Amino acid sequence: MHTTEEVKETAVLVAVQTQKQTAEQTKEYLDELAFLADTSQINTLYTFTQKLEKPDTRTYVGKGKMQDIIAYVVDNDVDMVIFDDDLSPVQIRNIETEFAKFQHEVKILDRSLLILNIFAMRAKTVQAKTQVELAQQQYILPRLTRMWTHLSKQRGGVGMRGPGEKELETDRRIANDRIVFLKEKLKQIDKQAFTQRKNRDRMVRVSLVGYTNVGKSTLMRRLAKAEVFAENKLFATVDATVRKVTFDTIPFLLSDTVGFIRKLPTMLIESFKSTLDEVREADILLHVVDISHPNYEEHIEVVNSTLTEIGASDKPTILVFNKIDLFSSEEIVINDWEIGSGNEPENQQSRIEKVTAFLKNSYMNNPQPQTVFISAEQKENIEELRETIVKAVKEKHILIFPNWLNEVHYPTEELEEEEE
């Protein structure tokens, strides 16, 4: 009998704890890397960490740690080794040489290549596919010398999607030609997208931004009342999605784009700048934050840094703290009542109300930017968020249509539109 069940590839993860980060941060980064691996259908078997002033320029980790990694990989027949930072071409070559001494073939991936693989899986539109391939080519170009030597047996799987699988004989000239071609293709696509956006200039544009997997797509579904793909995976949304929504007789455009992440490959930011035009040209930003995540403050910093990089940091912003139903409340006491676990259905509503009251009285509830606490999944406080959005949209709408307040308004149906 033959099984049709897909067999997951296996991997070990490797990270260096530098002087600039704590052991807790290193663990959190590795947990995120494991989540990236899981999104790519990779089963993580073990993690290796080493304290160094900075990553070793030769093999990323020290000689002794590298021998430990090789021993584990060989003994357990692991498919790949994934490093939490970008590897230089020299590091890749040296690491492969170390494994070759034991006649063991293994894939060497870094965080960027893993993220590129996920983007290749998620891209649906012509624009997104072109952007991903451009980023792949730009990543591969400096690594052509040894990048694909482990494909001598035509092995497939993670890290093999896109140009590497079809163009093993690619040299630098062909890669450069392909990059030029893809950039020209993107220019044409950008012109069409620009024309579409110009046709929508008379409408207020609201854009969802945030760290990956914070619930933007789920929130999009709640606000736009439309089916938008959402799942508990990183980068569930790669293609830009736009919906026309009407609140209180005021129509506006609501867009959802790719989530941000720490150490996001530079070539991806460059390639996706046209997609991120939805953010750059927005009138209002809804910055969604997963408040249940222990490092949500760092996530806010990563998003703000990326917004600055793409020139969108000066937008009016509503800070939306999502997933309050999952907020850790072990040490919270409100009115001398300890908040329970909320696992029982009858206690869930009471718990959410108490958590919301606590958060609204905390330092996180600031007037600038305006803050709202919600649970998109549980549909909690969505009406409060709608009212906040309406107020912000009205201010922008009046600037576009100064006589709007003097006009007679009639009820309008909510319309939907998805940008392909």
N, C-alpha and C positions, 0 to 999 in steps of 0.2 A: 504493500500500500504506500502511496505517496501523499504526504501532507501538504496542504496549500498554505499552512500557517507560515507567516514571514518570520525568519529567524533573525533576531537582533544581533548586531555586531557588538563586540565587547571592547571596553576601553579602560585604561587607567588614567587618572588626572594628575597633573603635576603643577605645583605652584611654588613660587619663591616668596617668602615673607621678608620684605625689606625693612629697613629702619623706619620707613615712613608709614608703616601700617602695623596694626596690632594683630595678635593671634585670632581675635574674634573677627576682624575684618577679613583676614585671609580665609577663614572658614566660610564666611558669608560669600566671598568671591567664588570659592570652590563649590558651594551649594548652588550658586547661580550657574556655574559652568556645567555642573551635573544636570541642571534643569535644561540647559541648552542641548546637552547630549541626549537627554530623554526626548526632547522635541524632535531630534534627528533620528529617533528610533535606535539609540545606542544605550547599551546596558553598562553602567559604571560598576566596575568590580572593586576598585581600590583607589585611594588618593595618596599622593606623596607630597610632602611639603618640606622645605629646607629654609633655614634662616641664613640669609646672606645680605651683605651690604647692598648688593645689586646683582641681578642675574649674571651668571658666568657667560662671558662673551663667546666661549667655545662651545659648550654644550648646555647652556641655560642653568643647569645645576652642577654641583661639584662632582668630581670623579667617583667618590665613594657612593654618593646618592645615585648616580647614573648606573653603577653596577647593581645596586639594589633594585632599581627599576627594571633593568634588563633581566635579572634573575627571576623576578616575579612574572614578567611578560612571557618569558620562555617557558617557565614551569607551568603556567596556566593557559598557554597558547592564546594570548590576548591579541585582538585584531589591530588595535591602534593605541597610540599614546597621544593624549591631548594636553597641550600646555596652555596655561591661563594667560600668557602674554604672547605678543607677536614674536615669531622666530625670524632671525635673519637667514638669508641663503646659506651663510657659512655655518650657522648653528644647525640647520636642517641637514646639511651635508655631513657634518661631524657626528650628529646623532645617528644618522643612517649607517655611517661607517662603523660606529660602535656596535650596532645590532648585527651588521654584516659579519663581524668577527665570530658570532655565534650561529651564523647561517640561518638567521631567523628573519623572515620578511614581516615587516610591520608598517602600518601607515603612521606617519608623523603629521599631526594636525596642530594648529594653534587656534586661539580664540577667534581670530578673524576668519579663518577658513571655515570653521564650524558655523559661524553666523552667516557667512556667504552661502553655505549649504542649505541652511534653513530658508533664507531668502529665495533661493532657487526652487525650493519645494513650494513655497507660498505664492510666488508670483503667478498671476493669472492673465493680466492684460499685456498687450504688446509692449506698452511703455515700461511696465515693471520688469518684464523679461529682458528687455534691452538694457535697462539700468543695471540689473543683476549681472548680466554677461559682461558688461563694460567693467564693473567692479572686479569680476573674476579675472578678466584679462589683465587688468592693472595690477592685481595681486600676483598673478602667475609670472608676468614679464620678468621681474628681477630674479625669479627662482627657476627659470627654465632649465638651467644646467643640470640640476638634480631633482627637480620637483616631482617628476613622474617616473623615476626609475623603478619605484616599487610597483608599477603597473605592467611590468614585463610579462606577467602571466595573465594580463587582461582581467584583473580582479575588479569587480564593481563595488557598489556600496557608497557609504558616506564619504564625502570629499571627492567623489569621482564624477559628480554631475557636471553638466555644462561643457565648456571647451576642453577640459582635460581628458574626458572620455573619448571624444571624437577626433582630437587633433594631437595625438601623442608625438607626432613628428614635427609639431610646430616649432619654428625657430623664431628668433627675435624679430626678424623682418616681417614675417607673416603676422605675428602677434601685434606688432605696431600698426600694420595695415588694418588689422581687424579693429583695433582701438579707434583709429581714424574713422573707419566706416561706421562704427557704433555711435561715435560722437555726432557725426553728420545725421545719422538716423534719428538720434534724440533731438537734434535741433529742429527737424521737420515735425516730430511729434510735439515738441514744445510749442511750436508756432500754432498748431491746431489747438492745443490746450489753452494757450494764451487767448486765442480768438473766443473759445468757449467761456473763459473767465471774463473777458471784456463784455460779452453778452449778458453777464450777470452783475455788472458793475452797479446797477441801480438797486441792488438788494444788499442788506446787511449780511456780512459773512461771519459766522461763528465757527471756530475750529477747536476740536478736541485734541489736546496734547497731553503727554505724560510718559512715564516710564513704561516699558513693555509689561504687559500682563497686569495692569492695574484696574481693568474693567472698562476701558473706553468703548469698546464695541458693544458691550452689554448696556452701557449708559446710552449709546446711540440708539439702540433698539427701544429703550424706554422713552426717550424724548421724541424720536421720529415715528414711533409706532410702526416700524418696518423691520423686515427680516434682514439682519446683518450678521455675518458669520462671527461667532465668538466661541472660544474654548479656553480651557486652562492650560494654555501653552504659550511659550514666548513667540512674539511676532506672528500672532494669529492674523493680524491685518498688515499687509504690505502695500496693496493697491489703495489709492485714495478713493474714498466713498463719500458721495455728496447727496444730501437729502434736502428737499424743499419742505420747510415746516412752517406752520402758522400758529402763533400763540396770540390770543386776544386781537384777532383780525390783522395782525402784523406778520407778513411773510418774511422769512429769512432763510439763509442757506446754512446747513449744519454739515460739517465735514469731519471725517475720521481718517487719520493717516497713520503711518508706521510709528510704533512706539520707539522711544529712545532707550539706550542701555549704556552702562559704563564701558569704556574701551571700545566704543562703536568704531569699526574700521573707517579710517579717513576716506578711503576710496568709495565707501558706501554713502557717506554724507555727500561727497562730490557728485556721485551718480544720481542720488535721489533728490538733489536740490530742486529739480523741476517738480517732482511730486510734492516736496515741502513748500512749493509756492502757495499751496492752499493755506499753509500756516503763515507764511510771510505776508500774504496779501489779505489775511483775515482782519476784520474790524475788532473782534473780541476773541480772546482765548479762554477756553475752559481747561484749566490745568488740573487733571485728574490724578489723585495720589492714593495709593493703597495704604491707609492709615494702620492696617493690621500688620504691615511689614515692619520688623524691628529696625530697619535702616531706611525708613521712609524719608528722613531728613536728607540723607545723602542722595536719595533718588531725586528729590526736589532740586538739589544743587546740580546734578547731572543734567536734568531737563533744562534748567535755567542757563547752564553753560552752553548747551546745544542750541538753544534759542538765540543766545548772543552770537554764536558762530554763524547762524544762518540769517542774522539781521532781523530777528523778530522779538527781541527782548523788551521793546518799548510799547507793546500792545496792552490795552486795558485787559486785565486778567481777573477771572473768578477762580479761586482756589477751591476745588471740589475734593474733599476728603471722603473717599469711597470705602466700602467694606467695614462700616462701623459695627456690623453684626458680628464681625470676627475680631474686633478690637480686644486686645488682652486687657483684662480688668482685675488681675489677681490682687493688686495693691490699691485699687480704687475704692474709696468709701464716700458715699454721697448721703448726706443727712443721717449719718451714723448707720446706714444700711449697706452691708457688703453686697456687691453685685454678684449674682450667682453665675454659674457656667452657661446658663441659657440653653442647655441641651434639651430640656423639656419644652415642647411646643408652647405650653401655656405660660412659660416664663420668658420666652424669647422676646415678646413685645415689650414686656416690662423692663427687661434688661436693656433693650435698645433705647428705650426712652431715658433710662438712667445714664447710660453711656453718653447719649446725645447731650443731656443736661450737663454732664461733667465736662465734655469737650467744649461746649459753648462758654463755659466759665473758665477755661484754661487759656494759656498763652497762645494757643493755636488759633483762637477766634479773633483775628485782627481785622480792622476795617480796611487796611491796605496790604495786600489785595483782599477784596471781599471774600469771605469764607463761608462754605456750606458743608454740612456733614450729612452724608447719605449712605444708603446701601442700594446700589442699582439692582443687585440680584434679588433682594427682598422688597424692593419698591418702597423703601423707607425714605421719607423727606423729599421725595421727587417733586411734590407740589411746591415746596419751598424753593427748590432749585429752579423750577419753571418760573416762579415769580421773580426771582433774582435775575434770570436771563431776560425776561420780558422788560424789566426796568432798564437793563443795560442796552437791549436792542432798541427800545423806544428812543433813548437818547441819541443813538446813531441814526435811527430812522428819520427823526425830525430834522437832522442836519441834511439828509438827502431830499426829504419832502417837507419843506418849511410850513406848508399850508395843510399838513395832514390833520392837525387837531381841529381845523375848521371844516373838514370834509365829513360827509355822511358815510358811515361804514356799514357794510352788510356782512353777515356771517359767510365765511368762506371755508371750503373743505381743505383739509390738509392734503398736500400733493407730495409725491415722492419722485425722486429722480436720482439715478445712480450714474456716476461718471464712469464710463468704460475706458 
